[in-house]
């Protein structure tokens, strides 16, 4: 008589542990800080990174030139969306319906430039009450060509992960949300034809996601300024260069 079947119940902790032992696991994605309490002793959170907090040590961005560039092409896609003809909604949500925000920038960068920091900046909307649960966002590199007017959910370009740090968006957090794109932008000086922009995606989803705003008036011009202007409402690229 055959022995009875043995039912084994695996906990999530056990599965993760076995995956790490067998080499199947991967390191967690690094995360940008939102407060100095998340940094080690004698460090402060400056523009999403933990920096030494010493009187004689200034953050690297203090000695860098700030460049703000608005996207030349923007597309917002949700699961099942067809071509929008290039039209953008006044508000958009990330962290629901598998939504993705895609942007292309035209920023000539010489090979010798030192990119100290690079962020995509989103502005949260106060017109919508979002779900009380946080979402985590990160940037990926778009590697296929795409066209703003004809892109759709079914015909979206491929993306390549560069393990960019994630940003945790808390319900009561600041209105400006920065996404680290430094390693993606550093590739642009190589003029690789596969560099077709930046995609912002969510690592998790909630009932409503988090709502952000596009600026009325579309996209286009770029500015070079040390301070943020009142027009920086739609997603924009913020670079600190030396």
C-alpha positions as CSV (number, residue, x, y, z in Angstrom):
1,X,0.0,0.0,0.0
2,X,1.4,3.4,-1.0
3,X,2.2,5.8,1.9
4,X,-0.3,8.7,2.2
5,X,0.6,11.9,0.4
6,X,2.3,14.5,2.6
7,X,1.0,18.0,2.2
8,X,3.6,20.6,2.7
9,X,2.5,24.2,3.4
10,X,5.2,26.8,2.4
11,X,5.1,30.2,4.1
12,X,6.2,33.3,2.1
13,X,9.2,33.7,4.4
14,X,10.3,30.1,3.7
15,X,9.9,30.5,-0.1
16,X,11.9,33.8,-0.1
17,X,14.6,32.2,2.1
18,X,15.0,29.2,-0.2
19,X,15.1,31.4,-3.2
20,X,18.0,33.5,-1.7
21,X,19.9,30.3,-0.8
22,X,19.4,28.8,-4.3
23,X,20.5,32.1,-5.9
24,X,17.1,32.7,-7.4
25,X,16.4,35.8,-5.3
26,X,17.4,39.3,-6.2
27,X,18.4,42.2,-4.0
28,X,15.7,44.7,-3.2
29,X,15.5,47.8,-5.3
30,X,17.3,50.8,-3.6
31,X,14.9,53.5,-2.4
32,X,15.2,57.3,-2.3
33,X,14.9,58.9,1.1
34,X,12.0,61.2,2.0
35,X,13.2,62.3,5.4
36,X,16.5,62.5,7.3
37,X,15.1,59.9,9.8
38,X,15.7,57.3,7.1
39,X,19.4,58.1,7.0
40,X,22.2,56.9,9.2
41,X,23.6,59.0,12.0
42,X,25.2,62.3,11.0
43,X,23.4,62.2,7.6
44,X,20.5,64.2,6.1
45,X,18.1,63.5,3.3
46,X,18.9,66.0,0.5
47,X,16.9,65.7,-2.8
48,X,16.2,62.1,-2.2
49,X,19.7,61.0,-1.1
50,X,21.3,60.6,2.3
51,X,24.2,63.1,2.4
52,X,26.8,63.8,5.2
53,X,25.3,66.4,7.5
54,X,28.4,68.4,8.4
55,X,28.9,72.2,8.6
56,X,31.9,72.1,6.3
57,X,30.4,69.6,3.7
58,X,27.8,71.0,1.3
59,X,25.5,68.8,-0.9
60,X,26.9,68.1,-4.4
61,X,24.0,69.9,-6.0
62,X,24.9,73.2,-4.3
63,X,28.0,73.5,-6.6
64,X,26.2,72.3,-9.7
65,X,24.3,74.1,-12.5
66,X,20.6,73.3,-12.6
67,X,19.0,72.5,-15.9
68,X,15.2,72.0,-16.3
69,X,14.0,70.4,-19.5
70,X,10.4,69.8,-20.4
71,X,9.5,66.7,-22.4
72,X,9.2,66.9,-26.2
73,X,6.8,63.9,-26.2
74,X,4.6,62.5,-23.5
75,X,2.2,59.5,-23.4
76,X,0.1,58.2,-20.6
77,X,-1.2,54.6,-21.0
78,X,-3.5,52.5,-18.9
79,X,-4.4,48.8,-19.4
80,X,-6.5,48.6,-22.6
81,X,-6.0,52.1,-23.8
82,X,-6.1,52.8,-27.6
83,X,-4.3,55.7,-29.4
84,X,-5.1,59.1,-27.9
85,X,-4.0,61.1,-30.9
86,X,-1.5,62.9,-28.7
87,X,-4.1,64.3,-26.3
88,X,-3.3,64.3,-22.6
89,X,-5.7,64.3,-19.7
90,X,-5.4,67.1,-17.1
91,X,-4.8,64.6,-14.4
92,X,-3.3,61.1,-14.4
93,X,-2.9,58.3,-11.9
94,X,0.0,56.0,-11.3
95,X,-0.3,52.8,-9.2
96,X,-3.6,51.6,-10.8
97,X,-4.7,50.0,-14.1
98,X,-1.0,49.1,-14.8
99,X,-0.6,52.8,-15.8
100,X,2.7,54.0,-17.2
101,X,4.0,57.5,-18.0
102,X,6.4,57.8,-21.0
103,X,8.5,60.8,-21.8
104,X,11.1,61.8,-24.4
105,X,13.5,64.6,-23.8
106,X,15.9,66.5,-26.2
107,X,18.9,67.5,-24.0
108,X,22.2,67.6,-25.8
109,X,24.8,66.5,-23.3
110,X,28.5,66.4,-24.1
111,X,30.4,63.3,-23.2
112,X,32.6,65.3,-20.7
113,X,29.7,66.5,-18.6
114,X,29.4,65.3,-15.0
115,X,25.8,64.5,-14.2
116,X,25.7,65.0,-10.5
117,X,21.9,64.3,-10.1
118,X,19.0,63.7,-12.5
119,X,15.3,63.5,-11.6
120,X,12.0,63.3,-13.3
121,X,9.7,65.6,-11.2
122,X,6.0,65.0,-10.9
123,X,3.5,67.2,-9.2
124,X,0.7,65.7,-7.2
125,X,-2.9,66.9,-7.7
126,X,-4.9,68.2,-4.8
127,X,-8.2,67.9,-6.8
128,X,-8.5,64.2,-6.0
129,X,-8.7,62.2,-2.7
130,X,-6.3,59.3,-3.2
131,X,-6.3,56.0,-1.5
132,X,-4.6,56.2,1.9
133,X,-2.1,53.5,1.0
134,X,1.3,54.5,-0.4
135,X,2.7,53.5,-3.8
136,X,6.2,53.0,-5.0
137,X,7.4,54.4,-8.3
138,X,10.6,54.0,-10.3
139,X,12.0,54.9,-13.7
140,X,12.9,52.6,-16.6
141,X,14.7,53.2,-19.9
142,X,12.6,53.1,-23.1
143,X,14.5,51.2,-25.8
144,X,12.0,51.1,-28.7
145,X,10.9,54.0,-30.9
146,X,7.4,55.4,-30.2
147,X,5.2,58.2,-31.4
148,X,3.0,60.2,-29.1
149,X,-0.1,60.3,-31.3
150,X,-0.2,56.6,-32.2
151,X,1.1,54.8,-29.1
152,X,-1.4,52.5,-27.4
153,X,-1.4,49.9,-24.7
154,X,-1.1,47.1,-27.2
155,X,1.7,48.8,-29.2
156,X,3.8,50.3,-26.4
157,X,7.6,50.2,-26.7
158,X,9.8,47.9,-24.7
159,X,11.7,49.1,-21.6
160,X,14.9,48.0,-20.0
161,X,15.5,48.0,-16.2
162,X,18.5,49.8,-14.9
163,X,17.5,49.2,-11.3
164,X,16.8,52.9,-10.6
165,X,16.0,53.6,-7.0
166,X,12.3,53.7,-6.1
167,X,10.4,56.6,-4.6
168,X,7.8,55.9,-2.0
169,X,4.8,58.2,-2.4
170,X,3.0,58.6,0.9
171,X,-0.6,60.0,1.0
172,X,0.4,63.0,3.1
173,X,3.8,63.5,1.4
174,X,5.1,66.5,-0.4
175,X,3.4,67.8,-3.6
176,X,6.6,67.4,-5.7
177,X,7.7,63.8,-6.3
178,X,11.2,63.1,-7.6
179,X,12.2,60.0,-9.5
180,X,15.9,59.1,-9.8
181,X,16.9,58.9,-13.5
182,X,20.6,59.6,-13.1
183,X,21.9,56.3,-14.5
184,X,19.4,56.5,-17.4
185,X,20.5,60.0,-18.3
186,X,24.2,59.2,-18.1
187,X,23.6,56.8,-21.1
188,X,22.5,59.7,-23.3
189,X,26.0,61.0,-24.0
190,X,26.7,57.8,-25.9
191,X,24.0,58.6,-28.4
192,X,22.7,55.1,-28.4
193,X,19.7,54.9,-30.8
194,X,17.9,52.6,-28.3
195,X,17.6,55.6,-25.9
196,X,14.0,56.5,-26.5
197,X,13.1,58.2,-23.3
198,X,12.0,57.4,-19.7
199,X,9.0,55.4,-18.5
200,X,7.6,55.8,-14.9
201,X,6.0,52.7,-13.5
202,X,4.6,51.6,-10.2
203,X,5.8,48.7,-8.1
204,X,2.4,48.2,-6.5
205,X,-1.2,49.2,-7.0
206,X,-3.9,50.6,-4.8
207,X,-7.6,51.2,-5.4
208,X,-7.1,54.8,-6.8
209,X,-3.3,55.0,-7.2
210,X,-1.8,58.5,-6.7
211,X,-3.0,61.3,-8.9
212,X,-0.6,63.8,-10.6
213,X,-1.2,66.8,-12.8
214,X,-0.2,67.9,-16.4
215,X,0.1,71.6,-17.0
216,X,-2.5,73.1,-19.3
217,X,-0.7,74.2,-22.5
218,X,1.3,71.1,-23.3
219,X,5.0,70.5,-23.6
220,X,7.9,72.2,-25.4
221,X,10.3,74.8,-24.1
222,X,13.2,74.3,-21.7
223,X,14.8,76.6,-19.3
224,X,18.1,76.9,-17.4
225,X,17.5,78.2,-13.9
226,X,18.8,77.9,-10.4
227,X,15.3,78.0,-9.0
228,X,12.0,76.3,-9.9
229,X,9.5,78.5,-11.8
230,X,5.8,78.7,-11.5
231,X,5.4,76.9,-14.8
232,X,7.1,73.7,-13.7
233,X,3.8,71.8,-13.2
234,X,3.8,69.1,-15.8
235,X,6.4,66.3,-15.5
236,X,9.9,67.7,-16.2
237,X,13.5,66.7,-16.1
238,X,15.7,68.3,-13.5
239,X,19.5,68.0,-14.0
240,X,22.4,69.1,-11.9
241,X,25.6,69.3,-14.0
242,X,29.2,70.2,-13.6
